[in-house]
Amino acid sequence: MNFVKNCFCVKKKETQDLVKLSSEKNIRLFPYNVLRSATENFKIGNKIGRGGFGTVYKGNLRGDMLIAVKVLSAESNQGVKEFLTEIDVITNVKHPNLVQLIGCCAHDKHRILVYEYVQNRSLDSVLLGDNSERAKLTWGMRSEICIGTAKGLAYLHESIEPPIVHRDIKASNILLDENFVPKIGDFGLAKLFPDNITHITTALAGTPGYLAPEYAVQGQLTKKADVYSFGVLVLEIISGRSSPMPKYFENNKGLLEWCWDLYEEGNLTELVDPSLGDYPKEQVLRYIKVALFCTQAAAGRRPSMSQVLHMLSKPIRLNEKELTRPGIFLGPTRSSERPKISKASSSASTSSIPAFTSTQISVTELDPR
């Protein structure tokens, strides 16, 4: 009886919090029946994506407005707090490279978020996997996806107060509109990040293959964790390969480790997706090197997102003398379940990861003095 009573209290509080939040943020509250009708009772044929927190369906409101309906799974790790966080965070920001939240719904056990419909689905569905369509992504399109995503992250990190750390930048969270303009989505793990602190110590969240080592090992989160994930994403866009799938690479190495080997060998062109055909070699090589700057083991050595945007947008000469090995998180060992760092990145051991301070080491001294 007490359990039922407690569950009722939680649901009642959640509803109250949601109503309050929707009123404060001017967010539309959708009746469950409206969304069920718009998606044809969440028809399998309308399913356009699935993530760790639930399933996304294409919907049609009143026959004239397409929407993306994100239905959070009952067993999802994203609970009340994350549901409200995603609403709160995304409604505070407006940018061409961020997905727009239209509204939400909380009905019985159902928690649903309603977003603008983005026609060309997620980047991973086009770029990665056995049924990908990456051959149609020209270098010009891939370059614009990199730059657009960088603009969205730079806005989150540097143009709003307080700044926002996304924590889950990856190909499946980058959506592409009808013109393949990228839009960052899924803010369920996002953290507000006041400027007067150097880092947040938090429970690990995110996706293997994209996790910055200092965050994965020490639980210390800064904006540079997003920068690291972005660097991995750029390598995926250029190579057409998935970072979390080591089986695709030589000697079972991951994408980042393989890239560093190629860099040391002076053979970075081997990383480039063969389906690209002709491409501007110098520009592509610059993008790969920028990605390596983003994924350095020491967080303080990584550039800010505004610096990354400058490095990608301008045909500048990078100071590669400042470039150090990437940090590669391999995940927990079977015996101790403690995380470890790749031995291939000898300078990226946990002991080399510096304490986090507000003073950042400059890595974008683009033209050596």
Short mmCIF file of the C-alpha atoms (twelve columns), coordinates in Angstrom:
data_MODEL
# 
_entry.id   MODEL 
# 
loop_
_atom_site.group_PDB 
_atom_site.id 
_atom_site.type_symbol 
_atom_site.label_atom_id 
_atom_site.label_alt_id 
_atom_site.label_comp_id 
_atom_site.label_asym_id 
_atom_site.label_seq_id 
_atom_site.Cartn_x 
_atom_site.Cartn_y 
_atom_site.Cartn_z 
_atom_site.pdbx_PDB_model_num 
ATOM 1   C CA . MET A 1   0.000  0.000  0.000   1 
ATOM 2   C CA . ASN A 2   2.816  2.387  0.873   1 
ATOM 3   C CA . PHE A 3   4.542  1.527  -2.431  1 
ATOM 4   C CA . VAL A 4   1.434  2.405  -4.432  1 
ATOM 5   C CA . LYS A 5   1.040  5.596  -2.429  1 
ATOM 6   C CA . ASN A 6   4.665  6.578  -3.069  1 
ATOM 7   C CA . CYS A 7   4.335  5.883  -6.812  1 
ATOM 8   C CA . PHE A 8   1.219  8.054  -6.902  1 
ATOM 9   C CA . CYS A 9   3.072  10.871 -5.133  1 
ATOM 10  C CA . VAL A 10  5.962  10.668 -7.603  1 
ATOM 11  C CA . LYS A 11  3.640  10.788 -10.624 1 
ATOM 12  C CA . LYS A 12  1.671  13.647 -9.102  1 
ATOM 13  C CA . LYS A 13  4.846  15.630 -8.398  1 
ATOM 14  C CA . GLU A 14  6.158  14.927 -11.908 1 
ATOM 15  C CA . THR A 15  2.921  16.199 -13.438 1 
ATOM 16  C CA . GLN A 16  3.052  19.312 -11.260 1 
ATOM 17  C CA . ASP A 17  6.691  19.931 -12.221 1 
ATOM 18  C CA . LEU A 18  5.873  19.442 -15.898 1 
ATOM 19  C CA . VAL A 19  2.900  21.809 -15.835 1 
ATOM 20  C CA . LYS A 20  4.987  24.415 -14.029 1 
ATOM 21  C CA . LEU A 21  7.873  24.013 -16.464 1 
ATOM 22  C CA . SER A 22  5.632  24.169 -19.539 1 
ATOM 23  C CA . SER A 23  4.064  27.354 -18.214 1 
ATOM 24  C CA . GLU A 24  7.437  28.977 -17.484 1 
ATOM 25  C CA . LYS A 25  8.983  27.948 -20.797 1 
ATOM 26  C CA . ASN A 26  5.857  28.318 -22.938 1 
ATOM 27  C CA . ILE A 27  6.041  24.663 -23.951 1 
ATOM 28  C CA . ARG A 28  3.028  23.002 -25.496 1 
ATOM 29  C CA . LEU A 29  1.537  20.100 -23.529 1 
ATOM 30  C CA . PHE A 30  0.151  17.492 -25.937 1 
ATOM 31  C CA . PRO A 31  -2.686 15.132 -24.998 1 
ATOM 32  C CA . TYR A 32  -1.557 11.514 -25.345 1 
ATOM 33  C CA . ASN A 33  -4.399 10.713 -27.759 1 
ATOM 34  C CA . VAL A 34  -3.267 13.471 -30.129 1 
ATOM 35  C CA . LEU A 35  0.229  11.999 -30.397 1 
ATOM 36  C CA . ARG A 36  -1.119 8.473  -30.688 1 
ATOM 37  C CA . SER A 37  -3.281 9.600  -33.586 1 
ATOM 38  C CA . ALA A 38  -0.458 11.577 -35.224 1 
ATOM 39  C CA . THR A 39  1.786  8.478  -35.251 1 
ATOM 40  C CA . GLU A 40  -1.026 6.077  -36.215 1 
ATOM 41  C CA . ASN A 41  -0.872 4.438  -32.798 1 
ATOM 42  C CA . PHE A 42  2.936  4.457  -32.858 1 
ATOM 43  C CA . LYS A 43  2.961  2.322  -35.980 1 
ATOM 44  C CA . ILE A 44  6.164  0.384  -36.671 1 
ATOM 45  C CA . GLY A 45  6.226  1.825  -40.180 1 
ATOM 46  C CA . ASN A 46  6.529  5.305  -38.668 1 
ATOM 47  C CA . LYS A 47  9.550  4.415  -36.542 1 
ATOM 48  C CA . ILE A 48  12.502 6.582  -37.588 1 
ATOM 49  C CA . GLY A 49  15.013 5.949  -34.838 1 
ATOM 50  C CA . ARG A 50  15.844 4.280  -31.572 1 
ATOM 51  C CA . GLY A 51  18.265 5.257  -28.828 1 
ATOM 52  C CA . GLY A 52  19.150 4.255  -25.322 1 
ATOM 53  C CA . PHE A 53  16.220 6.202  -23.914 1 
ATOM 54  C CA . GLY A 54  13.428 5.243  -26.277 1 
ATOM 55  C CA . THR A 55  11.991 5.199  -29.774 1 
ATOM 56  C CA . VAL A 56  11.342 8.068  -32.195 1 
ATOM 57  C CA . TYR A 57  8.349  8.046  -34.543 1 
ATOM 58  C CA . LYS A 58  7.373  10.259 -37.438 1 
ATOM 59  C CA . GLY A 59  4.048  11.936 -36.829 1 
ATOM 60  C CA . ASN A 60  1.640  14.200 -38.657 1 
ATOM 61  C CA . LEU A 61  -0.411 16.794 -36.765 1 
ATOM 62  C CA . ARG A 62  -3.702 17.676 -38.419 1 
ATOM 63  C CA . GLY A 63  -2.286 16.427 -41.710 1 
ATOM 64  C CA . ASP A 64  -0.132 19.494 -42.281 1 
ATOM 65  C CA . MET A 65  2.703  19.451 -39.740 1 
ATOM 66  C CA . LEU A 66  5.350  16.738 -39.536 1 
ATOM 67  C CA . ILE A 67  6.814  16.046 -36.094 1 
ATOM 68  C CA . ALA A 68  9.290  13.655 -34.472 1 
ATOM 69  C CA . VAL A 69  7.783  11.962 -31.412 1 
ATOM 70  C CA . LYS A 70  10.325 10.616 -28.912 1 
ATOM 71  C CA . VAL A 71  8.655  8.011  -26.700 1 
ATOM 72  C CA . LEU A 72  10.763 7.222  -23.654 1 
ATOM 73  C CA . SER A 73  10.818 3.527  -22.841 1 
ATOM 74  C CA . ALA A 74  9.403  2.410  -19.496 1 
ATOM 75  C CA . GLU A 75  12.678 0.677  -18.634 1 
ATOM 76  C CA . SER A 76  14.752 3.609  -19.835 1 
ATOM 77  C CA . ASN A 77  17.520 5.006  -17.659 1 
ATOM 78  C CA . GLN A 78  16.089 8.425  -18.412 1 
ATOM 79  C CA . GLY A 79  13.758 9.085  -15.516 1 
ATOM 80  C CA . VAL A 80  11.781 12.069 -14.336 1 
ATOM 81  C CA . LYS A 81  14.857 14.208 -13.745 1 
ATOM 82  C CA . GLU A 82  16.331 13.616 -17.228 1 
ATOM 83  C CA . PHE A 83  12.938 14.083 -18.881 1 
ATOM 84  C CA . LEU A 84  12.481 17.467 -17.239 1 
ATOM 85  C CA . THR A 85  16.147 18.339 -17.861 1 
ATOM 86  C CA . GLU A 86  15.804 17.775 -21.590 1 
ATOM 87  C CA . ILE A 87  12.747 20.033 -21.697 1 
ATOM 88  C CA . ASP A 88  14.376 22.713 -19.563 1 
ATOM 89  C CA . VAL A 89  17.705 22.728 -21.412 1 
ATOM 90  C CA . ILE A 90  16.501 22.676 -25.001 1 
ATOM 91  C CA . THR A 91  13.845 25.367 -24.502 1 
ATOM 92  C CA . ASN A 92  16.497 27.792 -23.309 1 
ATOM 93  C CA . VAL A 93  18.408 27.638 -26.569 1 
ATOM 94  C CA . LYS A 94  17.611 28.533 -30.149 1 
ATOM 95  C CA . HIS A 95  20.111 27.916 -32.915 1 
ATOM 96  C CA . PRO A 96  19.963 26.667 -36.531 1 
ATOM 97  C CA . ASN A 97  22.169 23.707 -35.563 1 
ATOM 98  C CA . LEU A 98  20.072 22.569 -32.595 1 
ATOM 99  C CA . VAL A 99  16.880 20.530 -32.870 1 
ATOM 100 C CA . GLN A 100 13.812 22.539 -31.839 1 
ATOM 101 C CA . LEU A 101 11.551 21.157 -29.101 1 
ATOM 102 C CA . ILE A 102 7.864  21.716 -29.850 1 
ATOM 103 C CA . GLY A 103 6.211  20.173 -26.818 1 
ATOM 104 C CA . CYS A 104 5.843  17.204 -24.497 1 
ATOM 105 C CA . CYS A 105 3.385  14.802 -22.944 1 
ATOM 106 C CA . ALA A 106 3.126  12.984 -19.599 1 
ATOM 107 C CA . HIS A 107 0.228  10.558 -19.397 1 
ATOM 108 C CA . ASP A 108 0.152  7.653  -16.930 1 
ATOM 109 C CA . LYS A 109 3.497  5.887  -17.470 1 
ATOM 110 C CA . HIS A 110 4.103  7.565  -20.835 1 
ATOM 111 C CA . ARG A 111 6.720  10.315 -21.189 1 
ATOM 112 C CA . ILE A 112 6.985  11.824 -24.654 1 
ATOM 113 C CA . LEU A 113 8.949  14.668 -26.220 1 
ATOM 114 C CA . VAL A 114 7.841  16.275 -29.486 1 
ATOM 115 C CA . TYR A 115 10.477 17.751 -31.804 1 
ATOM 116 C CA . GLU A 116 10.607 19.318 -35.212 1 
ATOM 117 C CA . TYR A 117 10.791 16.654 -37.903 1 
ATOM 118 C CA . VAL A 118 14.238 16.432 -39.506 1 
ATOM 119 C CA . GLN A 119 13.885 14.866 -42.927 1 
ATOM 120 C CA . ASN A 120 17.177 13.027 -43.481 1 
ATOM 121 C CA . ARG A 121 17.234 11.220 -40.144 1 
ATOM 122 C CA . SER A 122 20.382 10.853 -38.049 1 
ATOM 123 C CA . LEU A 123 23.940 11.064 -39.307 1 
ATOM 124 C CA . ASP A 124 24.725 7.495  -38.289 1 
ATOM 125 C CA . SER A 125 21.888 6.130  -40.430 1 
ATOM 126 C CA . VAL A 126 23.336 7.870  -43.489 1 
ATOM 127 C CA . LEU A 127 27.039 7.504  -42.727 1 
ATOM 128 C CA . LEU A 128 27.595 4.322  -40.719 1 
ATOM 129 C CA . GLY A 129 26.539 0.684  -40.741 1 
ATOM 130 C CA . ASP A 130 25.873 -1.935 -43.374 1 
ATOM 131 C CA . ASN A 131 22.907 -0.092 -44.918 1 
ATOM 132 C CA . SER A 132 24.420 3.373  -44.860 1 
ATOM 133 C CA . GLU A 133 24.105 5.798  -47.748 1 
ATOM 134 C CA . ARG A 134 27.432 7.555  -47.256 1 
ATOM 135 C CA . ALA A 135 28.286 7.469  -50.971 1 
ATOM 136 C CA . LYS A 136 25.851 10.349 -51.477 1 
ATOM 137 C CA . LEU A 137 27.647 12.472 -48.880 1 
ATOM 138 C CA . THR A 138 30.130 14.532 -50.869 1 
ATOM 139 C CA . TRP A 139 33.084 16.151 -49.168 1 
ATOM 140 C CA . GLY A 140 31.291 19.508 -49.329 1 
ATOM 141 C CA . MET A 141 28.336 18.027 -47.424 1 
ATOM 142 C CA . ARG A 142 30.584 16.321 -44.866 1 
ATOM 143 C CA . SER A 143 32.530 19.514 -44.339 1 
ATOM 144 C CA . GLU A 144 29.327 21.478 -43.715 1 
ATOM 145 C CA . ILE A 145 28.127 18.823 -41.255 1 
ATOM 146 C CA . CYS A 146 31.386 19.194 -39.309 1 
ATOM 147 C CA . ILE A 147 31.193 22.990 -39.325 1 
ATOM 148 C CA . GLY A 148 27.474 23.130 -38.493 1 
ATOM 149 C CA . THR A 149 27.914 20.766 -35.559 1 
ATOM 150 C CA . ALA A 150 30.883 22.835 -34.351 1 
ATOM 151 C CA . LYS A 151 28.733 25.980 -34.546 1 
ATOM 152 C CA . GLY A 152 26.012 24.335 -32.467 1 
ATOM 153 C CA . LEU A 153 28.491 23.233 -29.800 1 
ATOM 154 C CA . ALA A 154 30.276 26.602 -29.762 1 
ATOM 155 C CA . TYR A 155 26.880 28.223 -29.157 1 
ATOM 156 C CA . LEU A 156 26.130 25.859 -26.252 1 
ATOM 157 C CA . HIS A 157 29.553 26.335 -24.690 1 
ATOM 158 C CA . GLU A 158 30.232 30.008 -25.279 1 
ATOM 159 C CA . SER A 159 27.153 32.004 -26.312 1 
ATOM 160 C CA . ILE A 160 24.613 31.304 -23.590 1 
ATOM 161 C CA . GLU A 161 24.578 31.679 -19.809 1 
ATOM 162 C CA . PRO A 162 25.048 29.330 -18.129 1 
ATOM 163 C CA . PRO A 163 26.896 27.268 -20.750 1 
ATOM 164 C CA . ILE A 164 25.689 23.749 -21.535 1 
ATOM 165 C CA . VAL A 165 27.770 20.582 -21.839 1 
ATOM 166 C CA . HIS A 166 25.894 18.076 -24.008 1 
ATOM 167 C CA . ARG A 167 27.724 14.911 -22.777 1 
ATOM 168 C CA . ASP A 168 26.516 12.679 -25.616 1 
ATOM 169 C CA . ILE A 169 27.808 14.035 -28.910 1 
ATOM 170 C CA . LYS A 170 27.767 11.150 -31.399 1 
ATOM 171 C CA . ALA A 171 26.574 10.380 -34.921 1 
ATOM 172 C CA . SER A 172 23.122 9.169  -33.835 1 
ATOM 173 C CA . ASN A 173 22.480 12.481 -32.042 1 
ATOM 174 C CA . ILE A 174 23.286 14.598 -35.111 1 
ATOM 175 C CA . LEU A 175 20.175 14.949 -37.265 1 
ATOM 176 C CA . LEU A 176 20.178 16.113 -40.881 1 
ATOM 177 C CA . ASP A 177 17.458 18.296 -42.389 1 
ATOM 178 C CA . GLU A 178 16.310 18.294 -46.010 1 
ATOM 179 C CA . ASN A 179 19.461 20.188 -47.025 1 
ATOM 180 C CA . PHE A 180 21.701 18.016 -44.814 1 
ATOM 181 C CA . VAL A 181 22.156 20.861 -42.342 1 
ATOM 182 C CA . PRO A 182 23.168 19.207 -39.031 1 
ATOM 183 C CA . LYS A 183 21.118 19.687 -35.874 1 
ATOM 184 C CA . ILE A 184 22.295 18.483 -32.482 1 
ATOM 185 C CA . GLY A 185 19.601 16.534 -30.643 1 
ATOM 186 C CA . ASP A 186 18.981 14.519 -27.459 1 
ATOM 187 C CA . PHE A 187 19.727 16.761 -24.480 1 
ATOM 188 C CA . GLY A 188 18.692 14.226 -21.846 1 
ATOM 189 C CA . LEU A 189 22.222 14.023 -20.433 1 
ATOM 190 C CA . ALA A 190 23.090 17.704 -20.788 1 
ATOM 191 C CA . LYS A 191 24.557 19.636 -17.863 1 
ATOM 192 C CA . LEU A 192 24.349 23.357 -17.164 1 
ATOM 193 C CA . PHE A 193 27.901 24.538 -16.553 1 
ATOM 194 C CA . PRO A 194 28.356 27.855 -14.691 1 
ATOM 195 C CA . ASP A 195 31.510 29.737 -15.654 1 
ATOM 196 C CA . ASN A 196 32.707 30.138 -12.070 1 
ATOM 197 C CA . ILE A 197 33.595 26.449 -11.693 1 
ATOM 198 C CA . THR A 198 36.375 24.462 -13.346 1 
ATOM 199 C CA . HIS A 199 34.666 21.085 -13.545 1 
ATOM 200 C CA . ILE A 200 31.700 19.028 -12.417 1 
ATOM 201 C CA . THR A 201 32.232 15.654 -10.785 1 
ATOM 202 C CA . THR A 202 29.378 13.484 -11.992 1 
ATOM 203 C CA . ALA A 203 28.360 9.906  -12.692 1 
ATOM 204 C CA . LEU A 204 29.599 8.618  -16.031 1 
ATOM 205 C CA . ALA A 205 27.115 8.929  -18.880 1 
ATOM 206 C CA . GLY A 206 27.548 8.807  -22.621 1 
ATOM 207 C CA . THR A 207 28.587 6.328  -25.294 1 
ATOM 208 C CA . PRO A 208 31.746 4.167  -25.438 1 
ATOM 209 C CA . GLY A 209 33.996 5.269  -28.276 1 
ATOM 210 C CA . TYR A 210 33.172 8.938  -27.694 1 
ATOM 211 C CA . LEU A 211 34.117 9.322  -24.014 1 
ATOM 212 C CA . ALA A 212 36.967 11.613 -23.025 1 
ATOM 213 C CA . PRO A 213 39.384 9.649  -20.803 1 
ATOM 214 C CA . GLU A 214 39.487 12.142 -17.924 1 
ATOM 215 C CA . TYR A 215 35.694 12.020 -17.746 1 
ATOM 216 C CA . ALA A 216 35.508 8.236  -18.110 1 
ATOM 217 C CA . VAL A 217 38.248 7.572  -15.556 1 
ATOM 218 C CA . GLN A 218 37.849 10.385 -13.038 1 
ATOM 219 C CA . GLY A 219 34.236 11.468 -13.544 1 
ATOM 220 C CA . GLN A 220 35.360 15.071 -13.993 1 
ATOM 221 C CA . LEU A 221 33.315 16.830 -16.637 1 
ATOM 222 C CA . THR A 222 34.273 19.991 -18.537 1 
ATOM 223 C CA . LYS A 223 33.332 21.411 -21.912 1 
ATOM 224 C CA . LYS A 224 36.425 19.632 -23.224 1 
ATOM 225 C CA . ALA A 225 34.561 16.315 -22.942 1 
ATOM 226 C CA . ASP A 226 32.264 17.553 -25.735 1 
ATOM 227 C CA . VAL A 227 35.315 18.711 -27.695 1 
ATOM 228 C CA . TYR A 228 36.776 15.211 -27.453 1 
ATOM 229 C CA . SER A 229 33.521 13.601 -28.637 1 
ATOM 230 C CA . PHE A 230 33.354 16.077 -31.509 1 
ATOM 231 C CA . GLY A 231 36.883 15.104 -32.581 1 
ATOM 232 C CA . VAL A 232 35.860 11.445 -32.733 1 
ATOM 233 C CA . LEU A 233 32.755 12.424 -34.709 1 
ATOM 234 C CA . VAL A 234 34.866 14.281 -37.299 1 
ATOM 235 C CA . LEU A 235 36.996 11.177 -37.803 1 
ATOM 236 C CA . GLU A 236 33.831 9.129  -38.353 1 
ATOM 237 C CA . ILE A 237 32.534 11.630 -40.898 1 
ATOM 238 C CA . ILE A 238 35.801 11.522 -42.826 1 
ATOM 239 C CA . SER A 239 36.370 7.764  -42.641 1 
ATOM 240 C CA . GLY A 240 32.775 6.531  -42.873 1 
ATOM 241 C CA . ARG A 241 33.558 4.152  -39.998 1 
ATOM 242 C CA . SER A 242 32.064 3.781  -36.543 1 
ATOM 243 C CA . SER A 243 34.308 4.541  -33.578 1 
ATOM 244 C CA . PRO A 244 32.691 2.027  -31.178 1 
ATOM 245 C CA . MET A 245 33.285 -0.831 -33.668 1 
ATOM 246 C CA . PRO A 246 36.993 -1.835 -33.454 1 
ATOM 247 C CA . LYS A 247 36.396 -4.862 -35.689 1 
ATOM 248 C CA . TYR A 248 36.436 -2.525 -38.685 1 
ATOM 249 C CA . PHE A 249 40.055 -1.530 -38.107 1 
ATOM 250 C CA . GLU A 250 43.489 -3.069 -38.456 1 
ATOM 251 C CA . ASN A 251 44.567 -5.256 -35.511 1 
ATOM 252 C CA . ASN A 252 41.205 -4.657 -33.813 1 
ATOM 253 C CA . LYS A 253 42.187 -1.088 -32.967 1 
ATOM 254 C CA . GLY A 254 39.623 1.634  -32.549 1 
ATOM 255 C CA . LEU A 255 39.206 4.513  -34.964 1 
ATOM 256 C CA . LEU A 256 41.166 7.044  -32.912 1 
ATOM 257 C CA . GLU A 257 44.084 4.722  -32.211 1 
ATOM 258 C CA . TRP A 258 44.263 3.728  -35.880 1 
ATOM 259 C CA . CYS A 259 44.181 7.395  -36.910 1 
ATOM 260 C CA . TRP A 260 47.089 8.235  -34.616 1 
ATOM 261 C CA . ASP A 261 49.125 5.353  -36.056 1 
ATOM 262 C CA . LEU A 262 48.470 6.688  -39.559 1 
ATOM 263 C CA . TYR A 263 49.452 10.185 -38.452 1 
ATOM 264 C CA . GLU A 264 52.784 8.959  -37.084 1 
ATOM 265 C CA . GLU A 265 53.369 7.024  -40.312 1 
ATOM 266 C CA . GLY A 266 52.555 10.098 -42.434 1 
ATOM 267 C CA . ASN A 267 49.762 8.172  -44.131 1 
ATOM 268 C CA . LEU A 268 46.564 9.946  -43.056 1 
ATOM 269 C CA . THR A 269 44.967 9.646  -46.496 1 
ATOM 270 C CA . GLU A 270 44.373 5.959  -45.735 1 
ATOM 271 C CA . LEU A 271 41.760 7.077  -43.217 1 
ATOM 272 C CA . VAL A 272 39.610 8.770  -45.875 1 
ATOM 273 C CA . ASP A 273 36.389 6.999  -46.887 1 
ATOM 274 C CA . PRO A 274 36.977 5.384  -50.323 1 
ATOM 275 C CA . SER A 275 33.428 6.287  -51.353 1 
ATOM 276 C CA . LEU A 276 34.370 9.988  -51.290 1 
ATOM 277 C CA . GLY A 277 36.047 9.854  -54.684 1 
ATOM 278 C CA . ASP A 278 37.805 13.135 -55.408 1 
ATOM 279 C CA . TYR A 279 38.347 15.428 -52.431 1 
ATOM 280 C CA . PRO A 280 40.540 18.437 -51.527 1 
ATOM 281 C CA . LYS A 281 43.442 16.636 -49.892 1 
ATOM 282 C CA . GLU A 282 44.873 19.528 -47.876 1 
ATOM 283 C CA . GLN A 283 41.517 20.479 -46.430 1 
ATOM 284 C CA . VAL A 284 40.633 16.911 -45.468 1 
ATOM 285 C CA . LEU A 285 44.029 16.388 -43.847 1 
ATOM 286 C CA . ARG A 286 43.552 19.621 -41.887 1 
ATOM 287 C CA . TYR A 287 40.189 18.357 -40.608 1 
ATOM 288 C CA . ILE A 288 41.784 15.087 -39.462 1 
ATOM 289 C CA . LYS A 289 44.514 16.966 -37.617 1 
ATOM 290 C CA . VAL A 290 41.948 19.262 -35.986 1 
ATOM 291 C CA . ALA A 291 40.160 16.119 -34.788 1 
ATOM 292 C CA . LEU A 292 43.447 14.922 -33.268 1 
ATOM 293 C CA . PHE A 293 43.870 18.268 -31.495 1 
ATOM 294 C CA . CYS A 294 40.352 17.758 -30.075 1 
ATOM 295 C CA . THR A 295 41.113 14.277 -28.743 1 
ATOM 296 C CA . GLN A 296 44.416 14.883 -26.958 1 
ATOM 297 C CA . ALA A 297 44.748 13.058 -23.638 1 
ATOM 298 C CA . ALA A 298 45.121 16.199 -21.516 1 
ATOM 299 C CA . ALA A 299 41.834 18.075 -21.534 1 
ATOM 300 C CA . GLY A 300 43.602 21.420 -21.103 1 
ATOM 301 C CA . ARG A 301 45.436 20.926 -24.392 1 
ATOM 302 C CA . ARG A 302 42.248 20.616 -26.410 1 
ATOM 303 C CA . PRO A 303 40.972 23.743 -28.182 1 
ATOM 304 C CA . SER A 304 37.687 25.418 -27.336 1 
ATOM 305 C CA . MET A 305 34.837 24.918 -29.794 1 
ATOM 306 C CA . SER A 306 35.201 28.475 -31.124 1 
ATOM 307 C CA . GLN A 307 38.873 27.701 -31.811 1 
ATOM 308 C CA . VAL A 308 37.855 24.426 -33.469 1 
ATOM 309 C CA . LEU A 309 35.403 26.294 -35.667 1 
ATOM 310 C CA . HIS A 310 38.136 28.720 -36.714 1 
ATOM 311 C CA . MET A 311 40.554 25.879 -37.447 1 
ATOM 312 C CA . LEU A 312 37.974 24.123 -39.620 1 
ATOM 313 C CA . SER A 313 36.686 27.199 -41.434 1 
ATOM 314 C CA . LYS A 314 39.972 28.831 -42.434 1 
ATOM 315 C CA . PRO A 315 42.792 27.415 -44.601 1 
ATOM 316 C CA . ILE A 316 45.309 27.943 -41.824 1 
ATOM 317 C CA . ARG A 317 48.546 26.196 -40.950 1 
ATOM 318 C CA . LEU A 318 48.323 24.214 -37.738 1 
ATOM 319 C CA . ASN A 319 51.193 24.140 -35.280 1 
ATOM 320 C CA . GLU A 320 51.629 20.373 -35.127 1 
ATOM 321 C CA . LYS A 321 54.530 20.730 -32.699 1 
ATOM 322 C CA . GLU A 322 51.826 21.327 -30.083 1 
ATOM 323 C CA . LEU A 323 49.931 18.140 -30.972 1 
ATOM 324 C CA . THR A 324 50.180 15.288 -28.442 1 
ATOM 325 C CA . ARG A 325 48.860 11.748 -28.392 1 
ATOM 326 C CA . PRO A 326 45.123 11.119 -27.994 1 
ATOM 327 C CA . GLY A 327 43.621 9.674  -24.851 1 
ATOM 328 C CA . ILE A 328 41.801 6.437  -25.575 1 
ATOM 329 C CA . PHE A 329 39.346 5.012  -23.057 1 
ATOM 330 C CA . LEU A 330 39.050 1.237  -23.355 1 
ATOM 331 C CA . GLY A 331 36.388 0.642  -20.719 1 
ATOM 332 C CA . PRO A 332 36.464 -1.467 -17.559 1 
ATOM 333 C CA . THR A 333 38.610 -4.556 -17.269 1 
ATOM 334 C CA . ARG A 334 36.800 -7.833 -16.654 1 
ATOM 335 C CA . SER A 335 38.642 -8.632 -13.455 1 
ATOM 336 C CA . SER A 336 38.444 -5.380 -11.540 1 
ATOM 337 C CA . GLU A 337 35.775 -3.480 -13.473 1 
ATOM 338 C CA . ARG A 338 37.977 -0.416 -13.236 1 
ATOM 339 C CA . PRO A 339 38.425 1.742  -16.350 1 
ATOM 340 C CA . LYS A 340 41.735 1.786  -18.196 1 
ATOM 341 C CA . ILE A 341 43.570 3.877  -20.771 1 
ATOM 342 C CA . SER A 342 45.123 2.528  -23.940 1 
ATOM 343 C CA . LYS A 343 48.815 1.677  -23.637 1 
ATOM 344 C CA . ALA A 344 49.233 2.841  -27.197 1 
ATOM 345 C CA . SER A 345 48.795 6.354  -25.883 1 
ATOM 346 C CA . SER A 346 51.745 6.289  -23.521 1 
ATOM 347 C CA . SER A 347 51.559 9.987  -22.772 1 
ATOM 348 C CA . ALA A 348 47.847 9.605  -22.172 1 
ATOM 349 C CA . SER A 349 48.025 7.575  -18.984 1 
ATOM 350 C CA . THR A 350 45.818 8.639  -16.115 1 
ATOM 351 C CA . SER A 351 48.828 10.087 -14.321 1 
ATOM 352 C CA . SER A 352 49.391 12.513 -17.182 1 
ATOM 353 C CA . ILE A 353 45.893 13.956 -17.008 1 
ATOM 354 C CA . PRO A 354 46.292 17.296 -15.246 1 
ATOM 355 C CA . ALA A 355 44.094 18.788 -12.571 1 
ATOM 356 C CA . PHE A 356 41.379 20.904 -14.123 1 
ATOM 357 C CA . THR A 357 41.801 24.634 -13.842 1 
ATOM 358 C CA . SER A 358 40.286 27.648 -15.484 1 
ATOM 359 C CA . THR A 359 43.608 28.333 -17.183 1 
ATOM 360 C CA . GLN A 360 43.766 26.537 -20.510 1 
ATOM 361 C CA . ILE A 361 46.893 25.669 -22.457 1 
ATOM 362 C CA . SER A 362 46.795 27.199 -25.912 1 
ATOM 363 C CA . VAL A 363 46.860 24.584 -28.648 1 
ATOM 364 C CA . THR A 364 45.792 26.757 -31.537 1 
ATOM 365 C CA . GLU A 365 48.907 28.789 -31.915 1 
ATOM 366 C CA . LEU A 366 48.320 28.350 -35.576 1 
ATOM 367 C CA . ASP A 367 51.471 29.894 -36.949 1 
ATOM 368 C CA . PRO A 368 54.579 29.118 -34.895 1 
ATOM 369 C CA . ARG A 369 56.464 32.230 -33.851 1 
# 
